[in-house]
C-alpha cells in the first residue's frame, strides 16, 4: 500500500472539492495515483450529484456575446445566487458562451467535463439551460439585450429582423426581455396546447353560468386574449395597444431566443 501523505490528501481535496476521508480513501484505493484518485472521486461525485437533480435550480447566470451578424446565448443553472455570482461559475458561463459563438451550439456538450467539475466542486444541481446561436440571414439584422444584476446576466434576448430598422429591433428586444413571449406566431404553438387552453376556457365559461349559445364566441374571445399574452407579434409593444407586429412598418421578425433565471 502506498504511503499517503497529508499534503497529497490536501492537494486532492483542493482539486476535487471532496471531503478529507473520501480523498484519502481514493488515494489508498488507487495506490497513490493522483489522477486515478481524482477520476474516482469525480465518478462518485457525479453519482451523488445525480441525486441533486430534483433540487430547484432557479439561480444561475445567462451569458450573451455578439459579433457582427452572429450572437450566442447560454444559460447555466444552479441552486444558489452565492454560487451563481462566484468567479468560477461566471468564468465558465463566459467560456461556454464564447465557445458557442465560435464553434456552434455543440461546443457546450464538448465541455461537459468542465461542467461536471464545477458541479462536483460546488455540490449543487448545475444544469445547462437554453443554448442558442443565431446568425442573421442575408440582409437581416440582429439585436441583443442582456439584463445584468449583481454582476451576472439574468435575462438575455437575441432577435433577428428583416426590413426593420435597428432602433425598432432594439425596442422589440427590450420588449421580449420583460414580456417573455413563448412563440413568434400562433402557428408555432403546438395544437395540443391550444386545445388544452380552449378546453380550460370552456370549463371556466360554463362555471360562470354563461348561456350555452354564447360559449363558443366567449371562448374564442378569451383564446385570442391568451394568444396576445404569449405570441410576440400579437403582444402590445411595451404594454401599449399597438402590437409588436404593427410597429414593424412592413418588416418582419424572423426569430428570437430568450433565457432568464427561473425558466
TIVEXRO-379032 format. One line per 10 residues: for each residue x, y negated, z of N, C-alpha, C, O, CB. Coordinates in pm, whole numbers, plus 50000, padded with zeros to 5 digits. Last residue first. Glycine has a CB too. Layout:
X,Y,Z,X,Y,Z,X,Y,Z,X,Y,Z,X,Y,Z  ...
END
This chain:
46351,46992,48442,46287,47059,48329,46339,47199,48311,46296,47271,48221,46307,46979,48201  46503,46878,48638,46372,46932,48676,46301,47004,48565,46201,47071,48590,46286,46824,48725  46655,46633,48436,46655,46712,48558,46514,46754,48593,46418,46677,48581,46718,46632,48673  46626,46676,48079,46622,46594,48201,46613,46686,48321,46571,46801,48310,46502,46496,48199  46658,46638,47732,46688,46719,47850,46686,46628,47971,46738,46516,47966,46826,46791,47837  46536,46647,47397,46545,46580,47528,46579,46682,47636,46536,46797,47631,46412,46508,47562  46527,46565,47051,46554,46661,47157,46573,46583,47286,46620,46470,47285,46679,46749,47124  46352,46531,46740,46412,46477,46861,46440,46591,46956,46384,46700,46943,46319,46371,46928  46303,46448,46391,46312,46542,46505,46369,46467,46624,46425,46358,46613,46401,46666,46469  46215,46244,46220,46239,46377,46168,46240,46483,46280,46186,46592,46264,46370,46380,46092
45989,45995,46199,46077,46060,46293,46093,46204,46247,45995,46277,46235,46022,46053,46440  45971,45762,45925,45930,45884,45995,46035,45925,46097,46154,45895,46084,45907,45998,45895  45822,45461,45786,45930,45556,45809,45879,45678,45885,45759,45695,45905,46044,45490,45886  45603,45296,45786,45625,45380,45669,45740,45478,45682,45754,45568,45599,45648,45296,45551  45636,45178,46043,45631,45098,45920,45665,45180,45796,45745,45139,45712,45728,44980,45930  45629,45282,46296,45740,45321,46211,45741,45252,46076,45837,45267,46000,45738,45468,46191  45417,45251,46462,45524,45149,46471,45636,45174,46371,45729,45094,46362,45581,45145,46612  45249,45464,46441,45208,45340,46375,45315,45231,46381,45303,45130,46312,45081,45289,46436  45374,45658,46600,45364,45677,46456,45333,45548,46382,45385,45524,46273,45259,45779,46424  45329,45557,46857,45465,45563,46803,45461,45574,46652,45538,45506,46583,45541,45682,46863
45036,45343,46861,45105,45471,46872,45247,45462,46816,45279,45371,46740,45028,45580,46800  44927,45078,47057,44985,45115,46928,45066,45242,46942,45156,45249,47027,45073,45001,46871  44878,45038,47325,44775,45101,47244,44828,45148,47110,44780,45247,47054,44660,45005,47222  45168,45128,47529,45079,45035,47460,44974,45110,47379,44981,45233,47366,45160,44941,47369  45356,45298,47637,45227,45289,47704,45129,45193,47639,45018,45177,47688,45247,45248,47843  45569,45296,47465,45586,45231,47595,45452,45209,47666,45436,45116,47744,45659,45097,47578  45343,45370,47219,45482,45331,47242,45493,45249,47369,45431,45143,47380,45539,45252,47123  45121,45625,47285,45135,45481,47272,45278,45441,47308,45328,45476,47415,45033,45407,47363  45152,45930,47095,45164,45856,47220,45172,45706,47192,45223,45665,47088,45288,45903,47299  45167,46051,46853,45035,46006,46895,45038,45929,47028,44938,45869,47067,44942,46125,46908
45425,46135,46820,45373,46039,46723,45237,45984,46762,45195,45881,46709,45365,46102,46588  45452,46323,47043,45526,46197,47032,45457,46095,46941,45434,45982,46982,45665,46223,46982  45208,46474,47233,45263,46464,47098,45326,46327,47078,45260,46225,47095,45152,46489,46991  45095,46452,47490,45203,46546,47467,45274,46531,47332,45389,46571,47318,45152,46684,47478  44886,46273,47505,44978,46279,47619,45103,46360,47585,45208,46338,47647,44908,46340,47739  44742,46317,47280,44805,46186,47295,44904,46184,47412,44995,46101,47415,44698,46080,47316  44639,46571,47332,44741,46556,47228,44815,46422,47244,44936,46415,47224,44677,46566,47088  44450,46494,47523,44562,46581,47562,44675,46572,47460,44793,46567,47497,44514,46728,47576  44273,46352,47365,44345,46285,47472,44465,46364,47519,44570,46307,47551,44254,46259,47588  44177,46562,47211,44250,46453,47145,44331,46374,47248,44444,46335,47221,44153,46359,47071
44041,46697,47408,44158,46761,47348,44243,46658,47274,44365,46665,47275,44114,46873,47253  43833,46525,47454,43931,46543,47559,44057,46611,47506,44167,46584,47554,43872,46626,47673  43700,46557,47210,43747,46426,47252,43853,46436,47359,43953,46363,47355,43632,46342,47302  43636,46826,47220,43727,46779,47117,43782,46641,47150,43898,46611,47121,43656,46776,46981  43458,46824,47439,43583,46900,47446,43682,46850,47342,43800,46833,47372,43557,47051,47427  43246,46669,47338,43320,46624,47457,43455,46693,47465,43556,46629,47494,43238,46653,47585  43162,46826,47123,43210,46690,47100,43294,46641,47216,43398,46579,47198,43094,46595,47075  43083,47064,47255,43188,47066,47152,43247,46927,47130,43369,46911,47121,43132,47119,47019  42876,46977,47437,43002,47037,47482,43113,47024,47378,43223,46979,47409,42980,47184,47515  42626,46889,47376,42735,46790,47367,42871,46850,47400,42972,46780,47392,42706,46674,47461
42450,47091,47422,42463,47045,47283,42577,46944,47264,42620,46917,47152,42333,46982,47237  42455,47113,47702,42524,47211,47619,42547,47162,47476,42651,47189,47417,42446,47341,47615  42528,46829,47903,42433,46905,47820,42506,46994,47719,42606,46954,47660,42339,46809,47745  42740,46877,48191,42710,46809,48066,42612,46894,47984,42613,47016,47993,42840,46782,47986  42826,46968,48439,42683,46965,48410,42646,46891,48284,42532,46847,48269,42613,46903,48523  43085,47011,48497,43036,46875,48520,42887,46861,48491,42828,46755,48514,43115,46778,48436  43129,47263,48408,43117,47244,48553,43064,47105,48587,43006,47084,48693,43253,47265,48620  43160,47216,48134,43043,47290,48183,43019,47263,48331,42905,47241,48374,43062,47441,48160  43406,47084,48138,43287,47016,48087,43159,47084,48136,43063,47018,48174,43289,47011,47934  43573,47287,48233,43559,47162,48309,43431,47089,48269,43357,47039,48354,43682,47070,48286
43548,47468,48024,43502,47506,48158,43483,47382,48246,43389,47376,48325,43602,47603,48223  43666,47318,47819,43526,47360,47808,43470,47397,47945,43357,47360,47978,43514,47480,47712  43927,47295,47905,43845,47175,47896,43697,47207,47884,43612,47133,47934,43889,47092,47778  44006,47561,47880,44005,47498,48012,43918,47374,48012,43843,47350,48107,44148,47463,48056  43989,47593,47603,43905,47675,47690,43894,47613,47830,43787,47613,47890,43962,47818,47700  44185,47413,47520,44046,47392,47479,43951,47471,47569,43845,47421,47607,44026,47433,47332  44414,47532,47628,44372,47400,47676,44226,47374,47640,44151,47318,47720,44462,47289,47617  44417,47767,47477,44409,47774,47623,44361,47642,47681,44278,47639,47772,44545,47811,47683  44448,47668,47219,44327,47744,47253,44307,47751,47404,44194,47741,47453,44334,47886,47195  44702,47556,47246,44588,47469,47214,44458,47539,47252,44369,47477,47310,44588,47431,47065
44849,47785,47291,44845,47683,47395,44728,47587,47373,44663,47543,47468,44977,47605,47397  44814,47920,47052,44760,47982,47173,44754,47881,47288,44665,47890,47373,44846,48102,47213  44945,47760,46866,44799,47765,46864,44741,47827,46991,44632,47790,47033,44751,47843,46743  45212,47550,46973,45161,47685,46945,45009,47691,46957,44951,47633,47049,45224,47787,47039  45273,47245,46819,45223,47308,46942,45167,47445,46908,45080,47455,46820,45115,47220,47011  45328,47139,46575,45437,47208,46643,45391,47278,46771,45464,47361,46826,45547,47109,46675  45105,47002,46491,45133,47131,46427,45243,47209,46498,45252,47331,46483,45171,47109,46282  45118,46758,46620,45026,46861,46670,45061,47000,46617,45049,47100,46686,44881,46825,46631  45468,46662,46641,45334,46658,46583,45247,46766,46646,45296,46855,46716,45340,46675,46428  45672,46688,46834,45669,46573,46744,45530,46553,46685,45480,46441,46680,45772,46591,46631
45630,46770,47184,45638,46804,47042,45632,46676,46959,45593,46570,47007,45524,46901,47002  45629,46672,47438,45673,46810,47421,45686,46851,47275,45747,46954,47245,45576,46903,47489  45750,46358,47571,45662,46437,47483,45717,46578,47466,45838,46601,47479,45648,46368,47344  45836,46171,47788,45861,46316,47786,45761,46393,47699,45695,46485,47748,45856,46370,47927  45842,45906,47856,45711,45966,47827,45719,46118,47820,45619,46187,47842,45654,45910,47696  46111,45845,47891,46022,45830,48004,45883,45889,47981,45812,45920,48077,46009,45685,48038  46241,45911,47651,46306,45937,47779,46206,45937,47893,46214,46021,47983,46414,45834,47806  46076,45814,47451,46084,45958,47472,46139,45988,47611,46090,46077,47681,46172,46024,47366  46137,45538,47469,46002,45587,47498,46005,45736,47531,45942,45779,47627,45908,45560,47379  46401,45534,47383,46368,45491,47519,46231,45543,47561,46212,45588,47674,46372,45338,47530
46358,45617,47117,46442,45697,47207,46413,45663,47353,46402,45752,47436,46591,45675,47176  46206,45403,47025,46146,45538,47030,46226,45628,47123,46169,45705,47200,46139,45601,46887  46397,45207,47036,46278,45194,47120,46206,45328,47132,46151,45361,47237,46183,45088,47063  46569,45301,46839,46614,45298,46978,46496,45284,47074,46496,45344,47182,46714,45182,46998  46412,45265,46615,46452,45401,46651,46499,45406,46797,46472,45503,46868,46563,45452,46557  46400,44987,46611,46277,45065,46632,46310,45206,46676,46245,45261,46764,46192,45068,46503  46674,44936,46562,46609,44886,46684,46481,44963,46714,46455,44999,46829,46578,44736,46670  46721,45057,46310,46789,45105,46430,46721,45059,46558,46711,45136,46653,46933,45057,46429  46429,45134,46109,46542,45050,46146,46595,45092,46283,46524,45154,46362,46501,44901,46147  46364,45421,45918,46331,45347,46041,46451,45262,46079,46564,45312,46080,46291,45445,46159
46409,45610,45726,46341,45489,45688,46296,45405,45806,46201,45327,45796,46224,45522,45604  46403,45858,45965,46423,45833,45822,46342,45709,45785,46222,45703,45809,46380,45957,45735  46573,45957,46268,46468,45890,46192,46506,45872,46047,46623,45871,46010,46438,45756,46252  46621,46152,46555,46661,46128,46416,46544,46065,46341,46431,46114,46349,46707,46260,46346  46732,46127,46890,46622,46121,46794,46676,46087,46656,46765,46004,46643,46515,46017,46838  46807,46246,47207,46861,46223,47072,46743,46227,46977,46662,46319,46981,46972,46331,47033  46834,46178,47552,46749,46187,47433,46833,46166,47308,46921,46080,47305,46634,46084,47438  46850,46268,47899,46914,46238,47772,46823,46262,47654,46743,46356,47655,47040,46319,47757  46887,46215,48227,46781,46220,48127,46841,46177,47995,46880,46061,47979,46659,46129,48167  47105,46201,48390,46990,46274,48442,46877,46288,48339,46783,46364,48360,46937,46204,48566
47454,46184,48419,47339,46175,48331,47225,46258,48386,47244,46373,48426,47375,46221,48191  47598,46035,48713,47575,46151,48626,47454,46125,48537,47362,46053,48576,47554,46280,48710  47618,45824,48896,47737,45870,48826,47720,45991,48736,47819,46046,48688,47839,45899,48923  47359,45768,48985,47461,45818,49079,47579,45883,49007,47633,45984,49051,47398,45918,49175  47238,45811,48664,47202,45783,48803,47306,45847,48895,47336,45965,48883,47059,45836,48836  47163,45721,48336,47267,45761,48431,47225,45718,48571,47183,45604,48593,47405,45701,48393  47009,45822,48050,46985,45753,48176,47082,45809,48280,47082,45929,48308,46836,45770,48223  47090,45782,47725,47123,45863,47842,47101,45778,47966,47165,45675,47985,47270,45915,47836  46992,45801,47392,46976,45730,47519,47009,45828,47631,46961,45941,47632,46831,45672,47535  47048,45749,47040,47057,45825,47164,47029,45736,47284,47041,45614,47278,47196,45890,47177
46967,45801,46698,46983,45711,46811,46981,45796,46937,46921,45903,46939,46872,45600,46814  47051,45841,46351,47019,45895,46483,47037,45785,46588,47113,45689,46568,47108,46018,46517  46919,45821,46019,46996,45766,46131,46959,45841,46258,46849,45896,46270,46971,45614,46148  46954,45932,45674,46885,45919,45802,46977,45858,45907,47097,45845,45885,46835,46056,45850  47102,45977,45448,47021,45856,45453,46947,45835,45583,46884,45731,45602,46924,45860,45343  47103,46320,45502,47147,46212,45415,47049,46094,45421,46928,46111,45402,47161,46262,45269  47040,46389,45855,47039,46419,45713,47082,46299,45631,47096,46189,45684,46901,46465,45670  47238,46404,46148,47142,46333,46065,47154,46374,45919,47264,46392,45867,47160,46182,46079  47255,46665,46365,47332,46596,46262,47233,46534,46164,47153,46605,46103,47432,46693,46188  47245,46765,46693,47167,46707,46584,47262,46632,46491,47339,46546,46535,47056,46613,46638
47251,47021,46912,47339,46944,46824,47254,46895,46708,47198,46976,46634,47462,47029,46774  47176,47116,47246,47132,47072,47113,47243,46997,47041,47318,46921,47102,47008,46983,47124  47062,47300,47508,47185,47270,47433,47143,47235,47291,47080,47317,47223,47287,47393,47435  46902,47304,47822,46896,47276,47679,47034,47243,47623,47111,47169,47684,46800,47162,47651  47084,47476,48064,46952,47439,48016,46956,47415,47866,47008,47498,47791,46900,47313,48089  47260,47721,48229,47263,47629,48115,47120,47603,48071,47044,47696,48044,47348,47687,47998  47288,47731,48582,47225,47780,48460,47236,47675,48351,47224,47556,48377,47076,47817,48485  47373,47833,48901,47408,47747,48789,47355,47811,48661,47375,47929,48635,47562,47724,48780  47300,47864,49204,47237,47915,49082,47261,47815,48969,47181,47726,48944,47085,47939,49104  47615,47856,49380,47480,47810,49353,47429,47873,49224,47505,47929,49145,47475,47657,49343
47890,47860,49456,47791,47954,49512,47648,47902,49500,47571,47903,49596,47823,47982,49658  48105,47731,49363,48012,47650,49444,47898,47733,49501,47819,47685,49582,47956,47537,49360  48250,47948,49243,48315,47851,49330,48216,47777,49420,48241,47762,49539,48392,47751,49247  48072,48085,49081,48135,48155,49192,48193,48056,49293,48184,48078,49414,48246,48247,49141  48014,47884,48898,47906,47949,48974,47961,48018,49098,47904,48010,49206,47831,48050,48886  48264,47839,48789,48200,47733,48867,48089,47791,48953,48071,47750,49068,48145,47623,48774  48300,48084,48657,48395,48040,48759,48333,47934,48849,48349,47939,48971,48524,47986,48695  48090,48076,48473,48093,48180,48577,48186,48140,48691,48155,48160,48809,48137,48314,48517  48179,47868,48312,48053,47852,48386,48047,47954,48500,48003,47921,48610,47931,47869,48292  48403,47988,48207,48419,47866,48286,48294,47839,48368,48304,47792,48482,48449,47746,48194
48285,48197,48067,48371,48229,48181,48394,48106,48268,48403,48119,48390,48506,48285,48132  48151,48074,47859,48073,48133,47967,48159,48165,48089,48110,48161,48202,48003,48259,47919  48227,47950,47627,48287,47905,47753,48211,47958,47874,48207,47894,47979,48291,47752,47758  48075,48042,47424,48217,48074,47419,48289,48034,47547,48400,48080,47573,48282,48005,47300  47832,47925,47480,47848,48069,47504,47995,48108,47507,48036,48196,47583,47774,48150,47397  47898,47666,47389,47865,47690,47530,47882,47837,47565,47939,47870,47669,47721,47644,47560  47934,47686,47116,48051,47656,47199,48023,47679,47348,48115,47710,47424,48095,47511,47178  47706,47708,46971,47765,47832,47022,47885,47809,47112,47934,47903,47176,47804,47919,46908  47656,47456,46870,47586,47497,46991,47643,47625,47052,47629,47648,47173,47440,47515,46961  47976,47318,46758,47841,47368,46741,47784,47421,46872,47855,47430,46972,47838,47477,46636
48221,47191,46779,48218,47332,46740,48079,47388,46713,48065,47495,46653,48283,47413,46846  48189,46923,46850,48293,46959,46753,48279,47101,46699,48321,47129,46586,48429,46942,46816  47971,46917,47026,47981,46818,46919,48078,46863,46810,48053,46843,46692,48024,46684,46975  48036,47120,47205,47920,47137,47118,47927,47040,47000,47893,47076,46888,47789,47116,47197  48253,47000,47333,48274,47122,47255,48158,47146,47159,48180,47187,47045,48292,47243,47349  48130,46793,47466,48226,46761,47359,48253,46883,47271,48274,46870,47151,48357,46709,47419  47980,46948,47647,47915,46856,47553,48007,46821,47437,47963,46821,47322,47871,46728,47625  48171,47088,47797,48073,47160,47717,48011,47070,47610,47992,47112,47496,47963,47218,47806  48309,46875,47922,48380,46970,47835,48283,47041,47742,48309,47054,47622,48457,47073,47920  48106,46756,48072,48172,46680,47966,48242,46773,47868,48235,46754,47746,48274,46581,48027
48052,46970,48248,47946,46918,48162,48006,46840,48045,47963,46857,47931,47850,46827,48243  48298,46988,48377,48253,47098,48292,48142,47052,48198,48139,47092,48082,48205,47216,48378  48300,46747,48516,48405,46774,48418,48364,46885,48323,48391,46878,48203,48536,46811,48489  48088,46782,48688,48077,46681,48583,48183,46701,48475,48158,46676,48357,48090,46541,48642  48198,46987,48852,48073,47007,48779,48063,46910,48661,48033,46950,48549,47952,46989,48872  48429,46867,48958,48438,46990,48881,48315,47014,48796,48326,47056,48681,48458,47107,48973  48332,46644,49097,48420,46625,48981,48425,46750,48894,48423,46741,48772,48562,46589,49027  47982,46649,49184,48123,46682,49208,48204,46670,49079,48151,46684,48969,48136,46824,49265  47716,46618,49150,47797,46496,49144,47946,46523,49161,48027,46431,49154,47751,46399,49249  47613,46871,49188,47597,46809,49056,47685,46686,49039,47726,46654,48927,47454,46771,49034
47654,46918,49459,47735,46991,49361,47731,46923,49225,47832,46917,49155,47686,47135,49349  47462,46734,49555,47602,46727,49600,47693,46798,49501,47797,46744,49462,47616,46790,49741  47224,46814,49457,47283,46696,49395,47429,46680,49437,47509,46621,49365,47204,46571,49432  47191,47170,49407,47202,47051,49492,47264,46935,49418,47345,46953,49327,47283,47082,49616  47170,47371,49208,47071,47361,49315,47074,47229,49391,46970,47181,49435,47090,47473,49411  47194,47306,48850,47243,47362,48977,47139,47333,49085,47033,47276,49057,47383,47303,49015  47239,47306,48492,47156,47300,48612,47229,47358,48733,47314,47446,48721,47025,47376,48590  47325,47111,48222,47375,47214,48312,47304,47198,48446,47308,47091,48506,47531,47205,48329  47260,47032,47898,47202,47023,48032,47254,47140,48114,47230,47256,48080,47044,47022,48028  47381,46846,47628,47395,46967,47711,47341,46940,47850,47371,46837,47911,47545,47012,47719
47390,46731,47300,47322,46718,47429,47336,46851,47503,47307,46957,47447,47172,46679,47411  47546,46542,47043,47534,46668,47118,47475,46640,47255,47505,46538,47318,47671,46738,47131  47518,46406,46718,47506,46387,46863,47482,46522,46929,47408,46605,46877,47392,46287,46898  47625,46235,46423,47606,46359,46498,47598,46327,46647,47662,46234,46696,47721,46459,46469  47706,46016,46280,47578,46076,46245,47550,46206,46319,47459,46280,46280,47572,46101,46097  47910,45895,46521,47854,45860,46391,47716,45920,46371,47620,45880,46437,47947,45907,46280  47887,46085,46771,48000,46048,46685,47944,46021,46546,47932,46111,46463,48110,46161,46681  47794,46117,47115,47762,46096,46974,47885,46051,46899,47975,45988,46954,47649,45992,46958  47691,46304,47395,47800,46237,47324,47764,46230,47176,47710,46325,47119,47937,46313,47345  47576,46381,47712,47537,46337,47578,47655,46264,47516,47712,46174,47577,47411,46246,47581
47474,46594,47978,47582,46532,47902,47533,46496,47763,47458,46571,47702,47704,46624,47894  47317,46597,48284,47296,46601,48139,47411,46528,48073,47442,46414,48107,47159,46537,48099  47320,46801,48579,47362,46683,48504,47338,46706,48355,47339,46820,48307,47511,46650,48531  47148,46895,48880,47241,46921,48771,47282,46792,48704,47279,46685,48766,47180,47016,48669  46844,47040,49021,46951,46940,49013,47043,46976,48896,47020,47073,48824,47030,46932,49147  46684,47256,49025,46628,47135,48965,46728,47020,48962,46699,46914,48906,46505,47092,49039  46679,47542,49068,46798,47466,49027,46754,47341,48953,46784,47322,48834,46893,47553,48938  46558,47759,49313,46531,47642,49230,46662,47572,49196,46745,47545,49283,46434,47544,49301  46652,48102,49289,46653,47975,49360,46624,47861,49263,46662,47866,49146,46787,47953,49432  46680,48330,49149,46544,48289,49176,46537,48159,49257,46428,48112,49289,46471,48399,49250
46949,48379,49131,46882,48330,49011,46738,48288,49035,46679,48220,48951,46887,48435,48905  47095,48486,49325,47057,48347,49345,46970,48295,49232,46923,48181,49235,47180,48261,49359  47173,48731,49246,47064,48729,49342,47018,48586,49370,46914,48566,49432,47105,48797,49473  47389,48667,49092,47267,48707,49023,47148,48705,49117,47035,48681,49074,47284,48846,48963  47589,48625,49271,47525,48507,49213,47395,48543,49144,47303,48463,49138,47618,48440,49114  47668,48883,49319,47598,48810,49426,47524,48691,49368,47413,48659,49410,47697,48765,49535  47784,48932,49076,47676,49019,49120,47596,48951,49230,47473,48960,49234,47731,49155,49169  47982,48741,49082,47874,48727,48985,47757,48816,49023,47641,48779,49003,47923,48761,48844  48144,48847,49280,48081,48717,49299,47964,48698,49205,47860,48644,49243,48182,48606,49279  48232,49077,49162,48149,49088,49282,48075,48957,49307,47959,48956,49349,48234,49125,49404
48375,48960,48953,48268,49053,48924,48175,49067,49045,48052,49068,49030,48324,49190,48886  48558,48805,49097,48466,48741,49002,48347,48832,48976,48232,48788,48976,48539,48708,48869  48696,48999,49236,48613,48905,49310,48515,48834,49218,48401,48807,49258,48700,48802,49381  48824,49122,49019,48734,49200,49104,48640,49107,49181,48520,49132,49190,48814,49288,49202  48982,48912,48928,48876,48965,48842,48775,49046,48922,48655,49038,48897,48937,49053,48731  49153,48884,49146,49067,48772,49108,48951,48820,49021,48838,48775,49037,49148,48664,49036  49282,49130,49133,49201,49098,49251,49104,48983,49220,48989,48986,49262,49291,49061,49370  49417,49103,48892,49318,49209,48906,49225,49182,49024,49105,49208,49017,49387,49345,48924  49587,48889,48959,49489,48875,48851,49379,48980,48861,49261,48950,48841,49558,48885,48716  49744,49000,49173,49662,48879,49191,49552,48870,49085,49436,48846,49119,49750,48753,49185
49795,49300,49309,49789,49238,49177,49690,49120,49182,49569,49139,49194,49746,49343,49068  49795,49439,49549,49866,49312,49543,49862,49241,49409,49920,49134,49395,50005,49333,49580  49630,49660,49500,49773,49679,49527,49853,49551,49507,49965,49554,49455,49828,49788,49438  49366,49621,49496,49435,49605,49368,49587,49611,49384,49662,49574,49294,49395,49472,49303  49295,49649,49758,49243,49747,49663,49314,49740,49529,49323,49839,49457,49095,49726,49643  49424,49420,49862,49463,49554,49906,49420,49658,49804,49499,49746,49767,49402,49586,50044  49285,49216,49733,49429,49230,49711,49478,49369,49752,49562,49428,49685,49506,49123,49789  49030,49259,49839,49052,49272,49695,49200,49290,49665,49237,49371,49580,48998,49148,49622  49073,49206,50109,49031,49340,50068,49058,49362,49919,49101,49470,49878,48882,49362,50099  49132,48932,50097,49232,49027,50146,49199,49168,50101,49288,49243,50059,49240,49023,50299
48889,48828,50002,49013,48810,49926,49118,48911,49968,49186,48970,49884,49066,48669,49944  48713,48901,50206,48691,48952,50070,48818,48941,49988,48852,49033,49913,48577,48874,50002  48822,48759,50419,48821,48905,50425,48800,48965,50288,48861,49067,50254,48712,48953,50520  48785,48488,50324,48917,48542,50358,48919,48694,50355,49009,48754,50294,48959,48493,50496  48566,48445,50036,48598,48444,50176,48730,48513,50205,48781,48588,50122,48488,48508,50255  48640,48271,49724,48594,48385,49802,48631,48369,49949,48718,48288,49983,48654,48516,49747  48737,48087,49550,48632,48044,49640,48577,48155,49726,48477,48136,49795,48522,47984,49563  48949,48140,49381,48819,48202,49353,48704,48151,49438,48587,48170,49404,48830,48348,49371  49175,48003,49461,49150,48021,49317,49008,48068,49287,48954,48039,49180,49249,48119,49260  49172,48014,49736,49168,47883,49670,49130,47895,49523,49061,47809,49468,49303,47812,49683
49196,48290,49772,49076,48221,49819,49060,48087,49748,48951,48050,49705,49082,48199,49972  49449,48330,49671,49336,48393,49604,49205,48327,49645,49115,48310,49563,49332,48543,49635  49598,48186,49856,49603,48148,49715,49485,48206,49638,49428,48140,49551,49735,48195,49651  49544,48328,50090,49500,48189,50077,49497,48146,49931,49404,48078,49888,49593,48096,50156  49669,48570,50031,49525,48568,50057,49471,48426,50038,49366,48407,49977,49493,48619,50201  49929,48480,50016,49866,48538,49897,49714,48539,49911,49641,48513,49815,49917,48682,49874  49980,48399,50272,49982,48296,50168,49917,48348,50039,49858,48271,49963,50126,48250,50141  49978,48639,50410,49870,48544,50435,49863,48439,50325,49755,48394,50288,49887,48477,50571  50061,48923,50206,50097,48808,50288,49979,48712,50301,49892,48706,50214,50219,48735,50229  50047,49258,50198,49967,49141,50161,49998,49027,50258,49966,49034,50376,49814,49174,50163
50232,49503,50062,50234,49415,50178,50165,49284,50140,50217,49208,50059,50381,49390,50226  50053,49779,49916,50131,49657,49905,50123,49576,50033,50022,49579,50104,50084,49573,49786  50084,50120,50000,50000,50000,50000,50088,49875,50000,50185,49867,50075,49905,50000,50122
END
